[in-house]
Amino acid sequence: MIGAYRKAGFRGTVYVIYGKGETRLNDLDISVQPSTLSPSSTGFIIKADKENRLGYSISRAGRSNGAGHNYDDILIGAPRRDSNRGTVWK
């Protein structure tokens, strides 16, 4: 995941680029152009609708909800959302 909180006039954008299993950062193909991301194979984009600074912080949360999937949950922060009170999405 790549956070671009200054994108689109500080609205913010998060790029989710898929890896494989134990992919290391050096092995990840970050040459993928955002316009070519495909949710079924390479990744997807999350965009904010207001000046929220979405993607200012991104963190993994482990498997916090017991959903039964094999992926860690992630947290995405937007510190300017909700009248500067901020929001975190999981």
C-alpha positions as CSV (number, residue, x, y, z in Angstrom):
1,M,0.0,0.0,0.0
2,I,1.2,3.4,-0.9
3,G,-0.4,6.5,0.7
4,A,-0.4,9.7,-1.3
5,Y,-2.1,12.1,1.1
6,R,-1.3,15.2,-1.0
7,K,-2.9,13.8,-4.1
8,A,-5.9,15.6,-5.6
9,G,-5.6,18.8,-3.5
10,F,-4.9,17.0,-0.2
11,R,-7.9,14.7,-0.6
12,G,-5.6,11.8,-0.6
13,T,-5.3,8.5,-2.4
14,V,-4.2,5.0,-1.4
15,Y,-2.8,2.6,-4.0
16,V,-3.1,-1.0,-3.1
17,I,-0.7,-3.1,-5.1
18,Y,-0.8,-6.9,-4.8
19,G,2.2,-8.9,-3.9
20,K,2.5,-12.7,-3.4
21,G,2.7,-14.5,0.0
22,E,6.0,-13.4,1.4
23,T,6.8,-10.7,-1.1
24,R,9.7,-8.4,-0.1
25,L,9.7,-4.7,-0.9
26,N,12.6,-5.2,-3.3
27,D,10.6,-7.9,-5.2
28,L,7.4,-5.8,-5.5
29,D,6.7,-4.4,-9.0
30,I,6.0,-0.8,-8.3
31,S,6.4,0.2,-11.9
32,V,2.6,-0.5,-12.3
33,Q,0.8,2.6,-13.5
34,P,-2.3,3.5,-11.5
35,S,-4.4,3.5,-14.7
36,T,-3.5,-0.2,-15.3
37,L,-4.4,-1.4,-11.8
38,S,-7.0,-4.2,-11.9
39,P,-8.7,-5.4,-8.7
40,S,-8.7,-9.0,-10.0
41,S,-4.9,-9.1,-10.6
42,T,-2.7,-6.1,-9.8
43,G,-4.5,-3.9,-7.2
44,F,-6.9,-1.0,-6.8
45,I,-7.1,2.6,-5.8
46,I,-9.0,4.2,-2.8
47,K,-9.8,7.9,-3.2
48,A,-11.2,10.4,-0.7
49,D,-14.0,12.7,-1.7
50,K,-13.0,15.7,0.5
51,E,-9.7,17.3,1.8
52,N,-9.2,14.4,4.3
53,R,-5.5,13.6,3.6
54,L,-6.4,10.0,3.2
55,G,-3.3,7.8,3.3
56,Y,-1.4,10.1,5.7
57,S,-0.8,7.0,7.8
58,I,-1.1,3.3,6.9
59,S,-0.4,0.4,9.2
60,R,-1.1,-3.3,9.4
61,A,-3.4,-4.4,12.2
62,G,-2.8,-8.2,12.2
63,R,-5.9,-10.4,12.1
64,S,-8.0,-8.3,14.4
65,N,-11.5,-9.3,13.5
66,G,-11.3,-13.1,13.2
67,A,-12.9,-13.0,9.8
68,G,-11.3,-16.3,8.8
69,H,-9.3,-15.0,5.9
70,N,-5.5,-15.4,5.4
71,Y,-4.7,-11.7,5.2
72,D,-3.8,-9.1,7.9
73,D,-6.2,-6.2,8.4
74,I,-4.9,-2.8,7.5
75,L,-5.6,0.7,9.0
76,I,-5.8,3.8,6.8
77,G,-5.7,7.2,8.4
78,A,-7.3,10.5,7.3
79,P,-6.3,13.1,9.9
80,R,-8.4,15.9,8.5
81,R,-11.7,14.1,8.1
82,D,-14.7,15.0,10.3
83,S,-13.8,18.6,11.0
84,N,-10.1,17.7,11.7
85,R,-11.0,15.0,14.3
86,G,-9.7,12.4,11.9
87,T,-10.8,8.9,11.0
88,V,-9.2,5.5,10.8
89,W,-10.6,2.8,8.5
90,K,-9.9,-0.9,8.9
